[in-house]
């Protein structure tokens, strides 16, 4: 069995009866966020997975912060506002968590970290705006559930995710009469990305992910949306993000992950 755990392999682990005996895998940040959401969503199959994951990654500060918040509601301590860390996490539960001074300072730490790891100042600012778009969309669709934003950098490589284990995109969009005809989670994801669908009743369309698209298309970027039983992935080639979608094993809420690199694309693994 492979020891390299990529995001799609989370579903294999959820079904595997030998999970507790596996050796610690290398896990991407996107895989880690989906694993944390799987554990937070509860259920019999997830108990053994939670035990194994804590044994594998329990000493990793970033992993513990994600699980402690999603499962127990323990917010991480506020980081140094002037730092440029390799990784960071932000807890999201209310509108105030994605607005205001503290959120702006978190975005600025993300921007400084990007610059520290080889990205230009302007590109770091663009990636920071992309993170903000993603976080706003997760908050919109969570229905008040706990969510988070998390990032990690390596030299000239970046990975960041936002996620929650709330109601998901389909239920959220269907609360707006304009999108009440949507039938599946896959339809809902396509509507958000392609048609700029929004749950806001006073807006015909949402902002979509324009900054995300601009920031990732030319950077060997990869974008992954997961909600309910649907998965939408977009890969950056030749200045455009090329989409593919499919059904996937059920996972509550909405998880969005992004990764990019200056030069050849390389996975950024959880550290």
Phi, psi and omega per residue, in radians:
X1 nan 2.375 -3.113
X2 -1.104 2.591 3.072
X3 -1.744 0.005 3.117
X4 -1.658 1.947 -3.061
X5 -1.741 1.838 3.080
X6 -1.673 2.899 -3.029
X7 -0.904 -0.727 -3.074
X8 -1.181 -0.408 -3.111
X9 -1.317 -0.179 3.053
X10 -0.963 -0.689 -3.114
X11 -1.192 -0.599 3.045
X12 -1.117 -0.719 3.109
X13 -1.134 -0.644 3.139
X14 -1.096 -0.513 -3.114
X15 -1.622 -0.237 -2.993
X16 -1.405 2.191 3.136
X17 -1.338 -0.206 -3.110
X18 -1.739 0.227 -3.084
X19 -0.846 -0.839 -3.053
X20 -1.089 -0.340 -3.078
X21 -1.699 -0.054 -3.124
X22 -1.243 2.582 3.018
X23 -1.330 2.825 -3.062
X24 -1.068 2.168 3.112
X25 -1.528 2.802 2.899
X26 -1.407 2.271 -3.004
X27 -2.234 2.334 3.059
X28 -1.274 2.823 3.112
X29 -1.088 -0.680 3.083
X30 -1.074 -0.725 3.088
X31 -1.121 -0.687 -3.138
X32 -1.119 -0.702 -3.105
X33 -1.196 -0.679 3.103
X34 -1.215 -0.611 3.078
X35 -1.140 -0.772 3.120
X36 -1.090 -0.701 3.114
X37 -1.189 -0.627 3.076
X38 -1.062 -0.801 3.134
X39 -1.128 -0.747 -3.096
X40 -1.179 -0.438 -3.097
X41 -1.357 -0.187 3.051
X42 1.363 -3.099 3.124
X43 1.946 2.690 -3.039
X44 -1.080 -0.737 -3.092
X45 -1.153 -0.344 -3.030
X46 -1.554 -0.270 -3.103
X47 -1.112 -0.849 3.132
X48 -1.144 -0.657 3.116
X49 -1.112 -0.715 3.119
X50 -1.098 -0.749 3.134
X51 -1.087 -0.778 -3.141
X52 -1.158 -0.750 -3.101
X53 -1.103 -0.700 3.121
X54 -1.181 -0.542 3.072
X55 -1.239 -0.677 3.131
X56 -1.216 -0.847 -2.918
X57 -2.066 0.152 -2.993
X58 -1.004 -0.477 -3.122
X59 -1.541 -0.090 3.107
X60 -1.427 2.064 -3.043
X61 -0.998 -0.749 -3.098
X62 -1.123 -0.749 3.133
X63 -1.099 -0.826 -3.123
X64 -1.078 -0.672 3.135
X65 -1.104 -0.735 3.135
X66 -1.091 -0.861 -3.082
X67 -1.212 -0.738 -3.138
X68 -1.036 -0.633 3.140
X69 -1.342 -0.884 -3.066
X70 -1.155 -0.627 -3.078
X71 -1.564 -0.808 -2.988
X72 -1.914 -0.166 -3.138
X73 1.358 0.358 3.123
X74 -1.539 1.879 3.140
X75 -1.228 2.480 3.088
X76 -1.242 2.725 3.103
X77 -1.130 2.651 3.095
X78 -1.167 2.258 -3.137
X79 -1.393 2.954 3.058
X80 -1.053 2.173 -3.043
X81 -1.211 -0.258 -3.127
X82 -1.798 0.102 -3.024
X83 -1.422 2.872 3.024
X84 -2.310 1.265 -2.960
X85 -1.306 2.827 3.037
X86 -1.170 -0.609 -3.129
X87 -2.531 2.834 3.119
X88 -2.860 2.771 -3.136
X89 -2.426 2.533 3.120
X90 -2.299 2.234 3.135
X91 -1.447 2.381 -3.122
X92 -2.201 2.172 3.077
X93 -2.487 -0.414 -3.108
X94 -2.376 2.953 -3.136
X95 -1.053 -0.576 3.118
X96 -1.113 -0.370 3.139
X97 -1.323 -0.276 3.100
X98 -2.074 0.509 3.093
X99 -2.698 2.850 3.057
X100 1.587 -3.107 -3.006
X101 -1.150 -0.808 -3.083
X102 -1.077 -0.732 3.097
X103 -1.127 -0.702 3.108
X104 -1.095 -0.639 3.117
X105 -1.192 -0.633 3.069
X106 -1.120 -0.776 3.087
X107 -1.034 -0.683 -3.124
X108 -1.203 -0.615 3.038
X109 -1.090 -0.713 3.076
X110 -1.031 -0.802 -3.132
X111 -1.095 -0.788 3.138
X112 -1.115 -0.666 3.122
X113 -1.123 -0.692 3.090
X114 -1.066 -0.780 3.136
X115 -1.106 -0.728 3.132
X116 -1.069 -0.497 -3.056
X117 -1.840 0.450 2.927
X118 1.863 -0.110 3.125
X119 -1.533 2.551 3.111
X120 -1.166 2.831 3.138
X121 -1.057 -0.735 -3.131
X122 -1.193 -0.673 3.120
X123 -1.213 -0.686 3.078
X124 -1.044 -0.700 3.107
X125 -1.142 -0.679 3.120
X126 -1.140 -0.722 3.110
X127 -1.136 -0.633 3.100
X128 -1.110 -0.696 3.090
X129 -1.174 -0.605 3.085
X130 -1.110 -0.745 3.082
X131 -1.023 -0.739 -3.123
X132 -1.114 -0.720 3.100
X133 -1.061 -0.772 -3.124
X134 -1.108 -0.787 -3.124
X135 -1.116 -0.681 3.133
X136 -1.105 -0.699 3.138
X137 -1.188 -0.679 3.097
X138 -1.100 -0.771 3.129
X139 -1.075 -0.762 -3.123
X140 -0.978 -0.703 -2.976
X141 -1.718 -0.023 -3.015
X142 -1.360 -0.443 -3.057
X143 1.223 0.475 3.105
X144 1.559 0.077 3.118
X145 -1.316 2.818 3.073
X146 -1.144 2.445 3.058
X147 -2.463 3.129 3.141
X148 -2.755 2.791 2.961
X149 -2.148 2.380 -3.082
X150 -2.512 2.551 3.112
X151 -2.444 2.791 3.038
X152 -2.655 2.419 -3.138
X153 -2.116 2.577 2.887
X154 -2.260 3.039 -3.073
X155 -1.061 2.067 3.121
X156 1.095 0.337 3.088
X157 -2.366 2.471 -3.121
X158 -2.405 2.530 3.047
X159 -2.489 2.344 3.094
X160 -2.600 2.650 -3.050
X161 -2.509 2.650 2.911
X162 -2.313 2.550 -3.009
X163 -2.807 2.784 2.982
X164 -2.654 2.979 3.081
X165 -2.124 0.729 -3.097
X166 -1.581 -2.493 -2.983
X167 -1.345 -0.324 -3.135
X168 1.540 2.931 -3.017
X169 -1.247 -0.683 -3.071
X170 -1.059 -0.912 3.140
X171 -1.081 -0.662 -3.140
X172 -1.119 -0.880 -3.116
X173 -1.139 -0.629 -3.102
X174 -1.182 -0.226 3.044
X175 -1.273 -0.248 3.042
X176 -1.715 2.132 -3.059
X177 -0.951 -0.574 -3.123
X178 -1.053 -0.519 -3.074
X179 -1.990 0.281 -3.093
X180 -1.199 -0.244 3.141
X181 -1.371 -0.220 -3.100
X182 -1.081 2.392 -3.046
X183 -1.873 -0.565 -3.018
X184 -2.252 2.811 3.085
X185 -1.098 -0.595 3.105
X186 -1.124 -0.741 3.064
X187 -1.028 -0.712 -3.098
X188 -1.142 -0.729 3.117
X189 -1.109 -0.770 3.121
X190 -1.089 -0.673 3.135
X191 -1.122 -0.709 3.135
X192 -1.148 -0.801 -3.076
X193 -1.325 -0.913 -2.983
X194 -1.459 -0.702 -3.038
X195 -1.796 0.020 3.120
X196 1.008 0.723 -3.131
X197 -1.151 2.563 3.105
X198 -2.458 2.640 3.085
X199 -1.438 -0.240 -3.074
X200 -1.167 2.118 -3.089
X201 -1.225 -0.359 -3.103
X202 -1.636 0.114 -3.139
X203 -2.227 2.283 -3.133
X204 -1.243 -0.723 3.071
X205 -2.392 2.764 3.100
X206 -1.653 3.141 3.136
X207 -1.295 -0.276 -3.136
X208 1.141 -2.485 -3.120
X209 -2.273 0.838 -3.067
X210 -1.103 -0.770 -3.130
X211 -1.177 -0.638 3.087
X212 -1.057 -0.818 -3.127
X213 -1.071 -0.816 -3.124
X214 -1.096 -0.684 -3.064
X215 -1.281 -0.551 -3.006
X216 -1.716 -0.443 -2.980
X217 -1.023 -0.644 -3.064
X218 -1.782 0.227 -3.043
X219 -2.140 0.611 -3.058
X220 0.894 0.633 -2.996
X221 -1.353 2.712 3.084
X222 -2.403 2.327 -3.098
X223 -2.245 2.346 -3.040
X224 -2.325 2.129 3.074
X225 -1.953 2.361 3.082
X226 -2.410 2.273 3.062
X227 -2.682 2.347 -3.106
X228 0.974 -2.154 3.134
X229 -1.852 0.411 -3.076
X230 -2.069 2.576 3.106
X231 -2.388 2.267 3.062
X232 -2.188 2.176 3.134
X233 -2.165 2.496 3.123
X234 -2.330 2.318 -3.138
X235 -2.082 2.386 -3.092
X236 -1.484 2.116 3.066
X237 -2.524 2.345 3.038
X238 0.962 0.660 3.061
X239 1.370 0.228 3.133
X240 -2.453 2.640 3.056
X241 -1.685 2.132 -3.076
X242 -1.766 2.115 -3.019
X243 -1.584 2.680 2.907
X244 -2.559 2.518 -3.108
X245 -2.405 2.737 3.124
X246 -2.876 2.911 3.009
X247 -1.410 2.744 -3.021
X248 -2.609 2.774 3.055
X249 -0.953 2.543 -3.014
X250 -1.092 2.372 2.978
X251 -2.544 2.111 -3.073
X252 -1.083 2.755 3.016
X253 1.440 -2.689 3.132
X254 -2.389 2.243 3.074
X255 -2.174 2.197 3.116
X256 -2.176 2.222 3.101
X257 -2.248 2.584 3.139
X258 -2.416 2.581 3.085
X259 -2.588 2.568 3.092
X260 -2.696 2.879 -3.101
X261 -2.616 2.583 2.982
X262 -1.555 1.864 -3.015
X263 1.820 -2.620 -3.100
X264 -1.153 2.422 3.115
X265 -1.209 2.301 3.128
X266 -2.356 2.380 3.126
X267 -1.126 2.449 3.039
X268 -1.767 1.975 -3.056
X269 -1.625 2.663 -3.138
X270 -1.080 2.343 -3.132
X271 -2.151 nan nan
